Structures are given as C-alpha cells and as structure tokens.
Amino acid sequence: MTEMASTVNEGGRFGGCVGSIQQDLRLIGSPDEADLDFVNENARRYICQLPRHARQSFPGRFPHVHPLAIDLIEKMLTFDPRQRITVEDALAHPYLASLHDISDEPVCMMPFSFDFEQHALSEEQMKELIYQEAVAFNPEYQQ
C-alpha cells in the first residue's frame, strides 16, 4: 500500500514514522473520534493535538494518475484499518486486473498469531533464539 502511494506521490513517503504522520494526515484528513478506537491512549493524545486537516481530493492532487489507481489508493489510504479495503478486494480491484490470478493468491484461513512475541525474554534467551535462527540457515556452523 505505502509503496504504491509513494510512487503516486512522486517518491514521497507514506506512513511508518511520527514525522510522516502529519504529512499523511494532510492528505488523508484527520481522523474523527470513531477512527481512533483502535489506537492506544498515547497515540490518541498525540494525534488529537495535531492540527486538523480535511481529506484532499486525490484526483485533484494527482491529476496524472489513472482513475482506477486513484480509486484503489483512496480505498487503501484510510486511517482506520477496519475501514480499509481488504487484501482480497484489493487484489480483485480493476486496477490490478492484469496482475490478478486467483489460483496464485492463497488466502490464510486463520489469522496469524503473534503471541510468541508476548513473552519477555532474557538476554541469554534472545541470544539463543538468534543463534538457532542463524544455524537454521547455516547448518555448517552448528556446534
């Protein structure tokens, strides 16, 4: 999503760091209270103290871009991730029709769990995990 939008924005960056949040909001508009339900309190406080911006007209801002690309980008660049286009719908979007191949686009049937990241690890445990990962790719170094 951000790569496509950055290309349309002539190399500009979308998302990813605090400094770019203001730039992003100037384009997509400031979120309303309902759009902030998914962010933590610190992020909500930070975003609420920023200057308010109305959503810009994407066709007006990017007149050289194909209308179907604009449509897809508008659906992807929505502050609230619950309101964004799904991956499946994005892949089926008319702009991507020439790249879309349903037989080569598997769908994950169950959400991916990041629970393994929730455990506090000691420095020694972290070193061991990094070592095991490195050895998995370079078995010749296993001791």
C-alpha positions as CSV (number, residue, x, y, z in Angstrom):
1,M,0.0,0.0,0.0
2,T,2.6,2.6,1.0
3,E,4.9,1.7,-1.9
4,M,2.1,2.3,-4.4
5,A,1.0,5.5,-2.7
6,S,4.6,6.7,-2.5
7,T,5.0,6.1,-6.3
8,V,1.9,8.1,-7.0
9,N,3.2,10.8,-4.6
10,E,6.4,11.0,-6.8
11,G,8.7,9.4,-4.2
12,G,7.1,10.9,-1.1
13,R,6.8,8.6,1.9
14,F,3.5,7.5,3.4
15,G,3.3,6.0,6.9
16,G,5.8,4.5,9.2
17,C,7.2,7.2,11.5
18,V,6.0,10.1,13.6
19,G,7.3,12.8,11.3
20,S,5.3,11.4,8.4
21,I,2.0,11.1,10.3
22,Q,1.4,14.8,9.9
23,Q,2.2,14.5,6.1
24,D,-0.1,11.6,5.8
25,L,-2.9,13.4,7.7
26,R,-2.6,16.4,5.4
27,L,-3.5,14.1,2.5
28,I,-6.0,11.6,4.0
29,G,-7.5,14.0,6.5
30,S,-7.6,14.0,10.3
31,P,-9.4,11.0,11.8
32,D,-12.6,11.6,13.8
33,E,-13.1,10.1,17.2
34,A,-14.6,6.8,15.9
35,D,-11.5,6.3,13.7
36,L,-9.3,6.4,16.8
37,D,-10.9,3.5,18.7
38,F,-8.1,1.1,17.7
39,V,-5.1,3.2,18.8
40,N,-3.7,3.3,22.3
41,E,-4.1,6.3,24.6
42,N,-0.7,7.9,23.9
43,A,-1.2,7.7,20.2
44,R,-4.7,9.1,20.5
45,R,-3.5,12.1,22.6
46,Y,-0.7,12.8,20.1
47,I,-3.0,12.6,17.1
48,C,-5.7,14.8,18.7
49,Q,-3.1,17.6,19.5
50,L,-2.1,17.8,15.8
51,P,-3.6,20.4,13.5
52,R,-6.9,19.3,11.9
53,H,-6.9,18.6,8.1
54,A,-9.7,17.9,5.6
55,R,-9.1,15.0,3.2
56,Q,-7.7,16.2,0.0
57,S,-9.1,15.4,-3.4
58,F,-6.9,12.6,-4.7
59,P,-7.8,13.2,-8.4
60,G,-7.1,16.9,-7.9
61,R,-3.8,16.2,-6.1
62,F,-2.7,13.5,-8.6
63,P,-4.2,14.5,-11.9
64,H,-1.6,12.5,-13.9
65,V,-2.6,9.2,-12.2
66,H,-5.0,6.7,-13.7
67,P,-8.5,7.0,-12.1
68,L,-8.6,3.3,-11.2
69,A,-5.2,3.7,-9.4
70,I,-6.7,6.7,-7.5
71,D,-9.7,4.6,-6.6
72,L,-7.6,1.8,-5.2
73,I,-5.2,4.1,-3.3
74,E,-8.2,6.0,-1.8
75,K,-9.5,2.7,-0.5
76,M,-6.1,1.7,0.9
77,L,-5.2,5.1,2.5
78,T,-7.9,5.2,5.1
79,F,-6.8,6.0,8.7
80,D,-8.9,3.3,10.4
81,P,-7.6,-0.1,9.3
82,R,-11.1,-1.6,9.9
83,Q,-12.4,0.7,7.1
84,R,-9.7,-0.1,4.6
85,I,-10.1,-2.3,1.6
86,T,-9.3,-6.0,2.3
87,V,-6.3,-7.7,0.7
88,E,-8.7,-9.9,-1.3
89,D,-10.7,-7.0,-2.5
90,A,-7.6,-5.0,-3.4
91,L,-6.2,-7.9,-5.4
92,A,-9.5,-8.1,-7.2
93,H,-9.7,-4.4,-7.9
94,P,-10.0,-3.5,-11.6
95,Y,-6.7,-1.6,-11.5
96,L,-4.8,-4.8,-10.7
97,A,-6.8,-6.9,-13.2
98,S,-3.8,-7.7,-15.3
99,L,-1.9,-9.0,-12.3
100,H,-4.7,-10.8,-10.5
101,D,-4.6,-14.6,-10.6
102,I,-6.9,-16.1,-8.0
103,S,-5.2,-19.5,-8.4
104,D,-1.9,-18.0,-7.3
105,E,-3.2,-15.9,-4.3
106,P,-3.7,-18.2,-1.4
107,V,-5.8,-16.9,1.5
108,C,-4.8,-17.6,5.1
109,M,-7.8,-19.3,6.6
110,M,-6.9,-18.4,10.2
111,P,-5.5,-15.2,11.5
112,F,-1.7,-15.2,12.1
113,S,-0.9,-15.2,15.8
114,F,2.0,-13.1,17.1
115,D,1.5,-14.5,20.6
116,F,5.1,-15.8,20.6
117,E,6.2,-12.1,20.7
118,Q,4.4,-11.6,24.0
119,H,6.9,-13.5,26.2
120,A,9.6,-11.5,28.0
121,L,12.9,-13.0,27.1
122,S,16.2,-12.7,29.0
123,E,19.3,-11.5,27.1
124,E,20.6,-15.1,27.1
125,Q,17.3,-16.5,25.7
126,M,17.3,-13.8,23.0
127,K,20.9,-14.7,22.0
128,E,20.0,-18.4,21.9
129,L,17.0,-17.8,19.6
130,I,19.1,-15.6,17.3
131,Y,21.8,-18.3,17.2
132,Q,19.2,-21.1,16.4
133,E,17.7,-19.0,13.6
134,A,21.2,-18.4,12.1
135,V,22.1,-22.1,12.3
136,A,18.8,-23.0,10.6
137,F,20.1,-21.1,7.6
138,N,23.7,-22.1,8.0
139,P,23.9,-25.6,9.4
140,E,27.6,-25.9,8.8
141,Y,28.1,-23.6,11.8
142,Q,26.2,-25.8,14.3
143,Q,28.3,-26.7,17.3
